[in-house]
Amino acid sequence: MLELTAKLLGGDSTDLTSTVGYDSIIQHLNDGRKNCKEFEDFLKERAIIEEKYGKELINLSKKKPCGQTELNTLKRSLDVFKQQIDNVGQGHIQLAQILREEAKKMEDFREKQKLHRKKIELIMEAIHKNRNLQYKKTMEAKRLYEQRCRDKDEAEQAVHRNANLVTQKQQEKLFLKLAQTKSALEDSDRSYQQSVTTLEKIREEWQKEHIKACEFFETQECERINYFRNALWLHVNQLSQDCVQNDEKYEEIRKSLELCSIEKDIDFFVNLRKTGSLAPAPVVYENYYNTQRNATPVRSPVPVPISR
């Protein structure tokens, strides 16, 4: 943590007013928050897909005929099949709700981090503003101080240059101007030094707060990466668990199919639709004239029993 803080502190370069390192941290944190939002949106979209798929499966199992005229054991297997497809659909709807809950947790985590981070950012913004204003004042005081130095040097040169060339009155004016420039120089020197002293106090405060901010941001980023990683892990586990639960439902179908008996279904159909155990008697030829001569009617042959 201290190593990262030092690097990012040094990342502001030799320019006291530069915020290159700080801006890099804030940009990285914003990117991390954006990445969490993208995963949150991904979960929401996945939830929509899961819910739609679940509802379609339920509608399919309830409304679409699937071997509706089958009998006995195969019919029971088909009933189990449609019921388990319905259950699979219900499972996808439940998964959709779980995904929405996970997305909400991610949103809450993002907003919580944003709220805590905002407090630190406001402090740093105020410190940066105060530091930059004082730096500007100090540079202005330095500029004025240097100008007063030049003015004093010019006044001294004028006194030395014109020592034997001007009248007494003119010399007095030159000495008066020199005295004025020295006085102005002393005032600007004091003001400049005071500005430098004030700036140094502000710089020390900024550095201290900058280090604290870096440590806070690094802690937040560790928490974010850990939370994001765990959220991904949980999501994959949820998908895996859904597959396991679906396979358990499909196993019920397989167990039902193992109980399906071709012989029993054939016997069931025969017993349900049978018309008797005797085949119809053969139709014999009957001579019309013979029938008229014989008073006794011709009897049909006896029906012959048949096997299956």
C-alpha positions in Angstrom: 0.0 0.0 0.0 2.8 2.5 0.9 4.6 1.6 -2.3 1.6 2.4 -4.4 1.0 5.6 -2.4 4.6 6.8 -3.0 4.5 6.0 -6.7 1.2 7.9 -7.2 2.4 10.8 -5.0 5.5 11.0 -7.1 3.4 10.7 -10.2 2.4 14.3 -9.7 5.9 15.3 -11.0 7.9 18.2 -9.8 5.0 20.6 -10.5 3.3 21.3 -7.2 0.0 22.1 -8.8 -0.1 19.0 -11.0 -2.8 16.3 -10.3 -1.6 13.8 -12.8 -1.2 11.0 -10.2 -4.4 11.8 -8.4 -6.3 12.0 -11.7 -5.0 8.6 -12.7 -6.3 7.1 -9.4 -9.8 8.7 -9.9 -10.0 7.6 -13.5 -9.1 4.0 -12.5 -11.7 4.0 -9.8 -14.3 5.4 -12.2 -13.4 2.6 -14.7 -13.8 0.0 -11.9 -17.2 1.4 -11.0 -18.2 1.3 -14.7 -17.0 -2.3 -15.0 -19.2 -3.2 -12.0 -22.1 -1.5 -13.7 -21.5 -3.4 -16.9 -21.6 -6.7 -14.9 -24.7 -5.6 -13.1 -26.4 -4.9 -16.5 -25.2 -8.3 -17.8 -26.9 -10.0 -14.9 -30.1 -8.1 -15.6 -30.1 -9.0 -19.2 -29.4 -12.7 -18.3 -32.3 -12.6 -15.9 -34.6 -11.4 -18.8 -33.4 -14.2 -21.0 -33.8 -16.8 -18.2 -37.3 -15.6 -17.4 -38.4 -15.5 -21.0 -37.0 -19.0 -21.6 -38.6 -20.4 -18.5 -42.0 -19.0 -19.5 -41.7 -20.4 -23.0 -40.9 -23.8 -21.6 -43.9 -23.7 -19.3 -46.2 -22.6 -22.2 -44.7 -25.4 -24.3 -45.3 -28.1 -21.7 -48.9 -27.0 -21.1 -50.1 -26.0 -24.5 -48.2 -28.1 -27.0 -49.5 -31.7 -27.5 -46.9 -34.4 -27.1 -48.0 -38.0 -27.6 -51.4 -37.2 -26.1 -53.1 -40.4 -27.3 -50.4 -42.7 -25.8 -51.5 -45.3 -23.2 -50.4 -46.9 -20.0 -46.6 -46.8 -19.1 -45.5 -44.6 -22.0 -48.3 -42.2 -21.2 -47.1 -42.0 -17.7 -43.5 -41.3 -18.9 -44.8 -38.6 -21.2 -46.7 -37.0 -18.2 -43.5 -37.1 -16.2 -41.7 -35.6 -19.2 -44.1 -32.7 -19.6 -44.2 -32.1 -15.8 -40.4 -32.0 -15.5 -40.1 -29.6 -18.5 -42.6 -27.4 -16.6 -40.4 -27.7 -13.5 -37.3 -26.8 -15.6 -39.1 -23.7 -16.8 -40.0 -22.8 -13.2 -36.3 -23.3 -12.3 -35.2 -20.8 -15.0 -37.8 -18.2 -13.7 -36.4 -18.7 -10.1 -32.8 -18.3 -11.5 -33.9 -15.0 -13.1 -35.1 -13.7 -9.8 -31.8 -14.8 -8.1 -29.8 -13.0 -10.8 -31.9 -9.8 -10.3 -31.1 -10.0 -6.6 -27.4 -10.4 -7.3 -27.6 -7.4 -9.7 -29.2 -5.3 -6.9 -26.4 -6.3 -4.5 -23.8 -5.2 -7.0 -25.7 -1.9 -7.4 -25.8 -1.3 -3.7 -22.1 -2.1 -3.4 -21.3 0.4 -6.2 -23.4 3.2 -4.6 -21.9 2.6 -1.2 -18.4 2.9 -2.5 -19.3 6.0 -4.5 -20.8 7.6 -1.4 -17.7 6.9 0.7 -15.4 8.0 -2.0 -17.2 11.2 -2.6 -16.3 12.4 0.9 -12.6 11.9 0.2 -12.8 13.5 -3.2 -14.5 16.7 -1.8 -11.7 17.0 0.8 -9.0 16.6 -1.9 -10.8 19.0 -4.3 -10.8 21.7 -1.5 -7.1 21.0 -0.7 -6.1 21.2 -4.4 -8.0 24.5 -4.8 -6.4 26.0 -1.7 -3.0 24.8 -2.7 -3.3 26.1 -6.2 -4.5 29.5 -5.0 -1.6 29.8 -2.5 0.8 28.7 -5.2 -0.5 31.4 -7.5 -0.1 34.0 -4.7 3.4 32.8 -4.0 4.4 33.0 -7.6 3.0 36.5 -7.8 4.8 37.5 -4.6 8.0 36.1 -6.1 7.5 38.0 -9.3 7.0 41.2 -7.4 10.0 40.5 -5.2 12.2 40.0 -8.2 10.9 43.2 -9.8 11.7 45.1 -6.6 15.2 43.6 -6.6 15.7 44.9 -10.1 14.3 48.3 -9.2 16.7 48.5 -6.2 19.7 47.4 -8.4 18.8 50.0 -11.0 18.6 52.7 -8.3 22.0 51.8 -6.9 23.5 51.8 -10.4 22.0 55.3 -11.0 23.5 56.6 -7.7 27.0 55.2 -8.6 26.8 56.2 -12.2 25.8 59.8 -11.5 27.8 60.4 -8.3 30.0 63.2 -9.8 27.8 64.3 -12.7 24.7 65.7 -11.0 23.8 68.4 -8.6 23.3 68.0 -4.9 19.6 68.2 -5.3 19.6 65.5 -8.0 21.8 63.3 -5.9 19.3 63.6 -3.0 16.5 62.5 -5.4 18.6 59.5 -6.5 19.3 58.5 -2.8 15.6 59.0 -2.0 14.6 56.7 -4.8 17.1 54.2 -3.7 15.8 54.3 -0.2 12.2 53.8 -1.5 13.2 50.8 -3.6 15.0 49.2 -0.7 11.9 49.7 1.5 9.7 48.3 -1.2 12.1 45.4 -1.6 12.0 44.6 2.1 8.2 44.7 2.1 8.0 42.4 -1.0 10.7 40.1 0.5 8.7 39.7 3.7 5.5 39.1 1.7 7.3 36.5 -0.5 8.8 34.7 2.5 5.4 34.6 4.2 3.7 33.3 1.1 6.4 30.5 0.8 5.9 29.6 4.5 2.1 29.5 4.1 2.5 27.4 0.9 4.8 25.0 2.6 2.2 24.4 5.4 -0.5 23.9 2.7 1.9 21.5 0.8 2.5 19.4 3.9 -1.2 19.2 4.6 -1.9 18.3 1.0 0.8 15.6 1.0 -0.6 14.1 4.2 -4.2 14.1 2.9 -3.0 12.8 -0.5 -1.4 9.8 1.2 -4.5 9.2 3.3 -6.6 9.4 0.2 -4.4 7.0 -1.7 -4.6 4.5 1.1 -8.4 4.8 1.3 -8.7 4.4 -2.5 -6.4 1.4 -2.5 -8.5 -0.2 0.2 -11.6 0.5 -1.8 -10.1 -1.0 -4.9 -9.1 -4.1 -3.1 -12.7 -4.5 -1.8 -14.1 -3.9 -5.3 -11.9 -6.4 -7.0 -12.6 -9.0 -4.3 -16.4 -8.3 -4.5 -16.4 -8.4 -8.3 -14.4 -11.7 -8.3 -16.8 -13.3 -5.7 -19.8 -12.1 -7.6 -18.5 -13.8 -10.8 -17.7 -16.9 -8.8 -21.2 -17.0 -7.3 -22.8 -16.4 -10.7 -21.0 -19.4 -12.2 -22.0 -21.5 -9.2 -25.6 -20.5 -9.7 -25.5 -21.5 -13.3 -23.8 -24.8 -12.4 -26.4 -25.5 -9.7 -29.1 -24.8 -12.2 -27.7 -27.4 -14.5 -27.5 -29.9 -11.7 -31.1 -29.3 -10.7 -32.2 -29.6 -14.3 -30.4 -32.9 -14.7 -32.1 -34.1 -11.6 -35.4 -33.3 -13.2 -34.3 -35.0 -16.4 -33.3 -38.0 -14.3 -36.9 -38.3 -13.2 -37.9 -38.6 -16.8 -35.2 -41.3 -17.4 -36.4 -43.3 -14.4 -40.0 -43.1 -15.7 -38.8 -44.3 -19.1 -37.0 -47.3 -17.5 -40.5 -48.4 -16.2 -42.0 -48.1 -19.6 -42.9 -51.6 -20.9 -43.7 -52.4 -24.5 -45.5 -55.6 -23.5 -47.6 -53.9 -20.8 -48.6 -51.2 -23.2 -49.6 -53.6 -25.9 -51.6 -55.7 -23.4 -53.3 -52.6 -22.0 -54.4 -51.6 -25.5 -55.7 -55.1 -26.3 -57.7 -55.3 -23.1 -59.0 -51.8 -23.6 -60.1 -52.2 -27.2 -60.8 -55.9 -27.6 -64.0 -57.0 -29.2 -64.0 -60.7 -28.3 -61.9 -63.9 -28.5 -63.7 -65.5 -31.6 -63.1 -64.6 -35.2 -66.1 -63.9 -37.4 -67.5 -67.2 -39.1 -66.7 -67.7 -42.8 -69.4 -66.6 -45.2 -70.6 -69.7 -47.2 -72.2 -70.0 -50.6 -76.0 -70.5 -50.5 -77.8 -71.7 -53.6 -81.1 -70.0 -53.9 -83.0 -72.9 -55.4 -81.7 -75.4 -52.9 -82.8 -73.1 -50.2 -86.3 -72.9 -51.6 -86.6 -76.7 -51.8 -85.3 -77.4 -48.4 -87.5 -76.2 -45.7 -84.7 -76.5 -43.2 -82.5 -73.3 -43.4 -78.8 -73.6 -43.9 -76.9 -72.9 -40.7 -73.7 -70.9 -40.8 -70.5 -72.6 -39.8 -69.4 -72.4 -36.2 -66.9 -69.5 -35.5 -63.3 -70.5 -35.0 -61.4 -69.3 -31.9 -58.4 -67.2 -32.7 -55.2 -66.5 -30.8 -53.6 -63.1 -30.5 
